[in-house]
Amino acid sequence: MMQLYNVLYFALEIYSFALIVYILMSWFPGARESAFGEFLTKICEPYLEPFRRIIPPLGMIDISPIVAIFVLFFARSYGLPVLFDMLMGWF
C-alpha cells in the first residue's frame, strides 16, 4: 500500500513541476508551439480550465495557475495522507 502512496505522491509532484514549466513557457514566444509545449498543453489545460472559469484574470495577469498549484500542493500534502489513512483503516 505504501508503494501506491509513493507512486501517487511522486506523480502529483511531477505534475506540479509540469504545470510550473507550462506556466513559464508563456513568457517565451513560440515555446508552446513546440512538440514539448503541445504535450504540456494537452496534459495541463484540462486541469487549469476549471480554475480559469472560476477565477477571472486580473488585467493581464492570470492567477488561476497559482491557485491550481496550491490545490495540487494541498492534495499531495494533506489529501493523499488522509485518503491512505482511511484506506489503511479498512484493511
C-alpha positions as CSV (number, residue, x, y, z in Angstrom):
1,M,0.0,0.0,0.0
2,M,2.9,2.4,0.7
3,Q,4.2,1.8,-2.8
4,L,1.0,3.0,-4.3
5,Y,1.1,6.1,-2.0
6,N,4.7,6.8,-3.1
7,V,3.7,6.5,-6.8
8,L,0.8,8.8,-6.4
9,Y,2.8,11.3,-4.4
10,F,5.5,11.3,-7.0
11,A,3.0,11.6,-9.8
12,L,1.4,14.7,-8.2
13,E,4.9,16.2,-7.6
14,I,5.9,15.6,-11.3
15,Y,2.5,17.1,-12.4
16,S,3.2,20.2,-10.3
17,F,6.5,20.7,-12.0
18,A,4.9,20.2,-15.4
19,L,2.4,23.0,-14.5
20,I,5.2,25.3,-13.5
21,V,7.1,24.6,-16.7
22,Y,3.9,25.2,-18.7
23,I,3.3,28.5,-17.0
24,L,6.9,29.6,-17.5
25,M,6.6,28.7,-21.2
26,S,4.1,31.5,-21.7
27,W,6.9,34.0,-21.2
28,F,8.7,32.8,-24.3
29,P,7.1,33.4,-27.6
30,G,6.6,30.2,-29.7
31,A,7.5,27.9,-26.8
32,R,4.0,26.4,-26.6
33,E,4.0,25.7,-30.3
34,S,6.9,23.2,-29.9
35,A,6.3,19.5,-29.6
36,F,7.1,19.7,-25.9
37,G,4.8,22.7,-25.5
38,E,1.9,20.9,-27.2
39,F,2.4,17.9,-25.0
40,L,2.3,20.1,-21.9
41,T,-0.8,21.9,-23.2
42,K,-2.6,18.5,-23.6
43,I,-1.8,17.5,-20.0
44,C,-2.1,20.8,-18.2
45,E,-5.0,22.6,-19.9
46,P,-7.7,20.2,-18.8
47,Y,-6.7,20.7,-15.2
48,L,-6.3,24.5,-15.5
49,E,-9.6,25.1,-17.4
50,P,-11.9,24.8,-14.3
51,F,-9.8,27.2,-12.4
52,R,-9.8,29.7,-15.2
53,R,-13.6,29.6,-15.3
54,I,-13.8,30.3,-11.6
55,I,-11.0,32.9,-11.2
56,P,-11.1,35.6,-13.9
57,P,-7.8,37.2,-15.0
58,L,-6.8,40.4,-13.2
59,G,-6.0,42.6,-16.2
60,M,-3.0,40.9,-17.9
61,I,-2.3,38.6,-15.0
62,D,-3.9,35.2,-14.7
63,I,-3.6,33.9,-11.2
64,S,-5.6,30.7,-11.7
65,P,-2.5,28.6,-12.3
66,I,-1.2,29.7,-8.9
67,V,-4.4,28.6,-7.3
68,A,-4.2,25.3,-9.2
69,I,-0.7,24.6,-8.0
70,F,-1.7,25.3,-4.4
71,V,-4.6,22.9,-4.8
72,L,-2.2,20.2,-6.0
73,F,0.1,21.0,-3.1
74,F,-2.6,20.6,-0.6
75,A,-3.9,17.4,-2.2
76,R,-0.4,16.0,-2.1
77,S,0.5,17.1,1.4
78,Y,-2.8,16.7,3.2
79,G,-5.4,14.9,1.0
80,L,-3.3,11.9,0.0
81,P,-2.2,11.1,3.6
82,V,-5.8,11.3,4.8
83,L,-7.0,9.2,2.0
84,F,-4.5,6.5,2.7
85,D,-5.1,6.6,6.4
86,M,-8.8,5.9,5.7
87,L,-7.8,3.1,3.3
88,M,-5.5,1.5,5.8
89,G,-8.3,1.5,8.4
90,W,-10.4,-0.6,6.0
91,F,-7.7,-3.2,5.5
